[in-house]
């Protein structure tokens, strides 16, 4: 297979802006990691005019997908988990070209999973967990149990990913296989929700209690990223100001739910600032003071 693809990646390797090339081969009949292609050719470049370019090939009753990705795009995918397969491609891929050990360094960085990257990912997954948990609770209280069950599945998925990150690993596409190995308590929650003999509403009710406990025990640790951003200045933050902050962008869509939760837990406080309107105030946010 590699013999057929070699002319393609050798041509790319000769270009000065190519940083590294990896090959990821399909290992089983159904392969989400490779989008069911027999082989993925990942080419990492610098300064590309198009952040991500994909081309498909067929040969000898097989198929391949070539992904040419700008390093900034790849970094964004890794930092925000917005395209999880890319992380597995880098970790599991076989290196066939490595300019100045760029790919070697990238693989090592992924294995080490630096704390600042970990804090960002925890904030992203925690914010999603808070939002879906709130939606699940609302659906349960209005007796929409099927929808509540669906939202609880999503909540446990975010909790699973969060638990993997807390252990110092990047969540994989098959996250529950990871969780079963490294965080069996969270895996047990998923089993109880999906396989319990209790009625649907009772299963959701029990999971709401278990998930609430899991959220509360992780609050300070998982909100660290947002807390540090907010602690960078003494003045209160307007919501719009926080939402467009570059460090907050990866979880801006879930920021409202996260802020509301942290206000409720008295970690952040809402501060009223007068407007020109009578009895109308701007609602701003700051870290709660202990004095």
ABEGO torsion letter per residue (X at the ends): XAAAAAAAAAAAAABAABABBBBBBBABABBAAAGGBABBBBBBBBGBABABBBBBBBBGGBBBBBBBBBAAAAAAAAAAGABAAAAAAAAABBBABBBGGAAAAAAAAAAAGBAAAAAAAAAAAAAAAAAAAAAAAAAAAAGBAAAAAAAAAAAAAAAAAAAAAAAGBBBBABAAAAAAAABAAAAAAAAAAAABABBAAAAAAAAAAAAAAAAAAAAAAAAAAAAAAAAABABBBBAAAAAABAAAAAAAAAAAAAAAAAAAAGABBBBBBBBABBGBBBBBBBBBBAX
